[in-house]
């Protein structure tokens, strides 16, 4: 009997969509965005140790302040050839939660652009065709300065299955490094 029934005016009000910050970066000739809350840091490309029997999209591992962090080639993950390494190539360190555990992984990007504020109302659903990456990897198309950026669904890009494979590879790499 104490339930509050919303008025018809309150029911008709559209849900508020907050503005969020996204890191924009280039991969080939396309601009992508990742939610800034999942980004731990951005580092210069280099110091990657190759690990045998890793999937082709995994370039290897890096030592990040004593922690072994797998590094994913985002172009390879999207089914494209690896981009050439330039002075602008960076590794974006991303933290992703999966099954209650935090996973840290580096993703190789061609260049980092800027942190952009994108309102929720400026993010459109991804088109059902025409994308050059798997639709599951796309959270939406964000409008920034009159152009679209592809907002990535990092949970899908770094899927649970892939994270499990990466974790076991990183553990193997850590055992290899400790043995040497």
N, C-alpha and C positions, 0 to 999 in steps of 0.2 A: 504494500500500500504506500510505502514511502518512495517509490520509484519516481524519478523525475522524467517527465516526458518532454522532449525538446519541442520548441515551437516550430511552426512550419517555416518561419524565416530562418531559423538556425539550421534546419535540415537542407535548405536550398543554397546556403552559402557554400561556395566551392572550397575544397580543402586547401589550406595554405601550403605552399611549396617554398621551402626555405632556400636561400642561396647557399651554395657550397663551393669550396675551393677545389680546383683541379690543377694538377701539373700537366701542362701540354708539352708534347715532344713530337719529333719527326721520326718517321720510319719510312724510308723511301720518300715518295712524294706525297705521303698522307700525314695528316696531323691527328694525333691521338691524345686522349686525356685519361688520367687516373686520379681518383679521389685522393686528395692530399692526406687524409687521415690514415691511409694505408701505407704511406711512404715514410720510410725511416730516414733515409738520406740519399744523396747523389754523390757518386765518386767517379774519379777519372778511370777510364778503361785501362786495364793492365793487371799483371800479376796473376793471371789465370793459370791454374794447374789442370792439365788434362787428366781425366779419370777414365780408365778403360771401361768398356761395356755400358756407357751412358747412352741414353737416347740421343739422336742427332741434334735435337733442339737444345741440348745441354752442352755448353761450351766447356764446362769444367767447374772448378770451385776456386774461391778466393779465401784468403785469411782476413777476416774482418775483426780486428782487435781480439785475436785468439779464437774466434769462432769460425768454423768451416761453413761457408755459405755457397750453395750451388748457384751457378750463373746460367740463365736461360737466354738463348738467342731468340728474341721475340719475332724476328723475321722468319726464322726456321719454324717456330711454333705456329706461325700463320701460313706455313706451307710455301714459303718463298725462299729464294737463295739468300744466304747471309750477305749483309751489306758490307762493303769494304770499311776497314777501320780507318778513321780520320782523327784529327785533333779534337773534333767535336763529339766523338763517340763517348758515351757515358754508360755507367752501370747505375740503374736506379734500384735501390735496395727497398724491397716491398715486404711488409709484414702482413701475413694472411692467417686468419684463424680457420682451423678445420678440425672437426671432431673434438672441440674443446682445447686444442693445442695450438700454440703460436708457431708459425713457420716463417722463416726469413729466407728470401730468395732474391738474387739480383737479376735484373732483366737488362739486356743490352739494347740501347736505343741509339739512333744516329745522332741526334742532338736534342738537348733540352731547350724549350722555349721560355715559358714563364708560368707562374701560378696565376690562374684566371678564376674570377668569381663567375659562376654560372648559376642562374636562377633555375629552380626546378621547372618553372614554366617554359624555360628556354631549351629544355631537353625533350626532343621528340622521339617517338619510338623508331627503332631502326627499320629500314625498308626490308621487306621480306625477300628481296632479290637484289642483285647488283653489287653486293659487298664482296670485297676480295678476301675476306676472312670469314670463318665460321660464324653464323648468326648467334650462336650461344656465347661468343666472346664479346658481343656488343650489348652494352646496357642501354645505349641510346645515341642520338645524334644531338650534340650540344651546339647552340648558335653562339659564336664568339666573333665579335667585330664583323658581322655580316657574312660570315662563312661558317661551315659546319666542321666540327671536330668529332671524331669517333670516341665516345666515352666507353672505355673498356669495362667489362664485368670481370674483374680480377679473380673472383671466385671460380669462374669457368676457365679463364686462361690458365690459372694455377689450380686445376681441379684436384679433388681429393685423391683420385687414383694417381695422378701425376705427382702430387706432393708426397705420397707414400713411396713412390719410386725414387723421387729426388732425395727423400730422407734416408733411404737405405743406401743410395749412392754416396751421399755426404758422409754417412757413418763409415762406409768402406774407405772413402778418401781419408777420413780422419785416422783410421787404423793404419793406412799406408804411410801417412805423414809421420805418425808417431813411431812407426817401425824404422823409419830412416834416420 
